[in-house]
Amino acid sequence: MMKCNFGGSIIVLLIVVFLVIFPKHLAVASRVTLPLHPNEKRNCTYAITVETTCTKGADTSNHVSIRFGDSNSNDIMVNRLNSKRVRTLDPLEPQVLDDVPIKPFQTCTIDQFEHTSKCVELPVCYLYLKLTGDDDWRPGFVQIRVLEGPHLSSNYFYFRRYLPRNVWHGVDVCDNKSPPFGLN
């Protein structure tokens, strides 16, 4: 005579289900909730939004570099911003345009770029631009959004004037006394 042990079968089935389903959920949860090892650095993705004003002659084909960071000296630099363009946004209608010019920094446009680098620890509080080349450029505003931590994103940094060439020019609203990255 054969005995059926449904209790043992159910327990085995539950263990198999637990081992198959829950490790995926635990792995996802560990990425979100577990702190990093102190020596481990993580990367963040930054959405960089740049407006070029509508003033005649405000556009540029020069190289534009950007440098930004937080008051803990976490300095992020993109040597050639115009090579990492994602899309152009219409200033009046922020949806993505399909038939946009290839070249960034055209008069009366808003361009968006993405950059992945080390993460800032505090909100972005300084931003500098550097124009390298022969023509002028008049940016309107720049904003940095930290996609992994919106609370670390910057406010708008307003320029609204032609940038000097070949020098860092920008805004620092950090609370620290020393200038960022050795600027004096």
C-alpha positions in Angstrom: 0.0 0.0 0.0 1.3 3.4 -1.0 1.0 6.5 1.1 0.7 10.0 -0.4 2.4 12.7 1.5 0.9 15.9 0.1 2.4 18.0 2.9 6.0 17.2 1.9 5.2 17.8 -1.8 3.7 21.2 -1.0 6.7 22.2 1.1 9.1 21.2 -1.7 7.0 23.1 -4.2 7.0 26.2 -2.0 10.8 26.0 -1.7 11.3 25.7 -5.4 8.9 28.7 -6.1 10.7 30.7 -3.4 14.2 30.0 -4.9 13.0 30.7 -8.5 10.9 33.8 -8.0 12.3 35.7 -5.0 16.0 36.0 -5.9 15.1 38.2 -8.8 13.1 40.5 -6.4 15.8 40.4 -3.8 18.4 41.4 -6.3 16.4 44.3 -7.5 15.7 45.4 -3.9 19.4 45.1 -3.0 20.3 47.5 -5.7 17.9 50.1 -4.4 18.1 49.7 -0.6 21.6 48.4 0.3 24.3 51.0 0.7 27.4 50.8 -1.4 30.7 49.7 0.1 32.6 52.8 1.3 35.3 52.4 -1.4 32.8 51.7 -4.2 31.9 54.7 -6.4 28.7 54.7 -8.4 27.9 56.6 -11.6 24.9 58.9 -12.3 23.4 60.1 -15.5 23.1 63.9 -15.9 20.6 65.5 -18.2 22.1 68.8 -19.2 19.7 71.3 -20.7 21.1 74.4 -22.4 19.2 77.3 -23.9 20.7 79.5 -26.6 19.1 83.0 -26.6 17.1 84.4 -29.5 19.5 87.3 -30.0 20.8 87.6 -33.5 24.2 86.0 -33.7 23.7 84.1 -30.4 24.5 80.7 -32.0 27.9 79.0 -32.1 29.6 76.1 -33.8 32.5 76.3 -31.3 33.4 73.7 -28.8 31.5 74.1 -25.5 32.8 72.5 -22.3 30.8 72.4 -19.0 31.9 71.9 -15.5 29.6 71.5 -12.5 29.5 70.0 -9.1 28.5 70.2 -5.4 29.9 71.9 -2.3 31.7 68.6 -1.4 34.2 69.2 -4.3 32.5 66.5 -6.5 33.5 68.1 -9.8 32.0 66.8 -13.1 33.5 68.0 -16.4 32.5 67.4 -20.0 35.2 68.5 -22.4 33.1 68.8 -25.5 29.4 69.1 -24.7 28.3 69.5 -28.4 29.4 65.9 -29.1 27.0 64.4 -26.6 23.7 66.0 -27.8 20.5 64.0 -27.2 17.9 66.2 -28.7 16.6 69.8 -29.2 13.5 71.0 -27.4 11.2 73.7 -28.6 11.2 76.5 -25.9 7.4 77.0 -26.2 6.4 73.3 -26.6 8.8 71.1 -24.6 8.0 67.9 -26.6 10.8 66.5 -28.6 11.0 67.8 -32.2 11.5 65.3 -35.0 12.8 67.7 -37.7 15.5 69.5 -35.7 18.8 70.7 -37.0 21.8 68.4 -36.4 23.9 71.2 -35.0 23.5 72.2 -31.3 23.5 75.8 -29.9 21.5 77.4 -32.7 19.7 80.7 -32.1 16.5 80.4 -30.0 16.9 76.6 -29.3 17.1 74.5 -26.2 19.4 71.5 -26.5 19.6 68.5 -24.1 22.6 66.4 -23.5 23.3 63.3 -21.4 26.5 62.6 -19.5 27.4 59.7 -17.2 30.0 60.2 -14.6 30.6 59.9 -10.8 27.7 61.0 -8.7 27.4 64.3 -6.8 26.6 63.8 -3.1 24.8 67.2 -2.5 22.7 69.3 -4.9 24.6 70.8 -7.9 25.5 74.3 -6.8 28.1 75.6 -9.3 28.3 75.5 -13.1 30.9 76.9 -15.5 30.9 77.0 -19.3 34.0 77.3 -21.5 33.7 78.4 -25.2 36.7 77.4 -27.4 36.8 78.8 -30.9 36.4 82.0 -32.9 32.7 82.9 -32.9 30.5 84.2 -30.1 27.8 82.4 -28.1 25.1 83.7 -25.9 23.6 81.0 -23.7 20.4 81.8 -21.9 20.2 79.2 -19.1 21.7 75.8 -18.2 20.2 73.2 -15.8 21.6 69.9 -14.6 19.1 67.2 -13.7 20.5 64.1 -11.8 18.3 61.2 -13.1 19.1 58.9 -10.2 18.5 61.6 -7.6 16.2 64.5 -8.6 16.9 66.1 -5.2 20.5 66.6 -6.3 19.5 68.5 -9.5 20.4 72.2 -9.9 18.3 75.2 -10.2 18.6 77.2 -13.4 21.9 78.9 -14.0 21.3 82.1 -16.0 23.8 83.7 -18.3 22.0 85.9 -20.9 25.3 87.5 -22.1 28.0 86.5 -24.6 30.6 84.3 -23.0 34.3 85.2 -23.0 36.4 82.7 -25.0 38.9 80.2 -23.7 38.1 80.8 -20.0 35.7 79.2 -17.5 32.7 81.5 -16.9 29.8 80.7 -14.6 27.9 80.8 -11.4 28.7 79.4 -7.9 26.0 79.5 -5.3 27.7 76.9 -3.0 28.0 77.7 0.7 31.8 76.9 0.9 34.4 79.6 1.1 36.9 78.2 -1.4 36.2 78.4 -5.2 35.6 75.1 -7.0 38.4 73.3 -8.9 41.1 76.0 -8.1 39.4 79.0 -9.7 40.5 82.2 -8.1 
